[in-house]
Amino acid sequence: MSEIEEKLEEEFLEKTEKTSRIWASRRMLELLMKGKDYVEDNWLKEGLPKLVDRVVKSYEEYGGINRFEGEDLPSKQNVIEILEDLLSIMFPGYFGNAKINKYDIKYFVGSTLSSIYSRLVKEVEKSLKYLSRNFNVGSEEICRKRAKMIVKEVLERLPEIRAILSGDIQAAYEGDPAAKSTDEVILSYPCILAIATYRIAHELYIRGVPLIPRIMTEYAHSKTGIDIHPGAKIGRNFFIDHGTGVVVGETTEIGDNVKIYQGVTLGALSFPKDERGKIIKGSKRHPTVGDNVVIYSGATILGGQTIIGDDAIIGGNAWITSSVPPRTKIIVAPPKLYYKNSSKIGNLNADQQ
């Protein structure tokens, strides 16, 4: 190493003394000094065209991850923007940037819904055309008419969806001692975004719209850590406390007044396969949860034939693959805890007996 390089390293280590233990400082310096050997080779003129040819060739080799009929697929960005506008209608003054007062509320609702209608019709039409192409049925005119009918029906459901969401918010407020107000619940609780998005997406899902419902719920999933499939059936007054890591599968059925905590999975036990070994889709794969059930954190409930009866309580970290009768309380036996220090090693449970 030259005298200059040694001096550079010495200065580098001196300036980073407190953090140098966790960094491979010599390696970092070596990589940095390699820059002095770099010679501009006119890459943009000579190298870039070669890279373009390689990338385009990869489109032919791996065709399943590129599509050139983008105009016939829904735009993910447009769908998310439409969802956000729908949330501003569901929760005016809470979601969105518009300042709203009682004097211009009709104008706000009318103009926003008009915009949502025209934009959502276009995206639903694209989704239906995608479905039509895959199954080689229908026509563009049929897709256009069906899209208008679907969007009209979904928008006309908004008052009923708001009534259901009001119950979800109240359930969150009453179910969490830390909640100071329903304002706090709406503004800050991740479950409200996840559940509201699910309830909108579910209306599209049950009307046979592909792609868009999943775009919506996966957007909420990315924001909240709560994964609710739009195909699930969820009753009134639903509350997810904390929420991170919750998974609710496509064929899950949840009754009224259900409360679940973080890390709960309502999933599939196994996937039935056909004679070719391919997963058979469309069957009931996820559990059914009755009314007034509480499921504590980390519980995993699996299987399409698994039914959790009304008023049951499922303790934390339970693993359930068979039905639970109504009014049953499931508790996982506490594990044995051991402690270790400089003076003794013992069974912590034994000391507590």
Secondary structure, 3 states (H helix, E strand, C coil): CCHHHHHHHHHHHHHCCCCHHHCCHHHHHHHHHHHHHCCCCCHHHHHHHHHHHHHHHHHHHCHHHCCCCHHHCCCHHHHHHHHHHHHHHHCECCECCCCCCCCCHHHHHHHHHHHHHHHHHHHHHHHHHHHHHHHCCCCHHHHHHHHHHHHHHHHHCHHHHHHHHHHHHHHHHHHCCCCCCHHHHHHHCHHHHHHHHHHHHHHHHCCCCCCHHHHHHHHHHHHHCCEECCCCEECCCCEEECCCCCEECCCCEECCCCEEECCCEEECCCCCECCCCCECCCCCCCCEECCCCEECCCCEEECCCCEECCCCEECCCCEECCCECCCCEECCCCCCCEEECCCCEEEHHHHHC
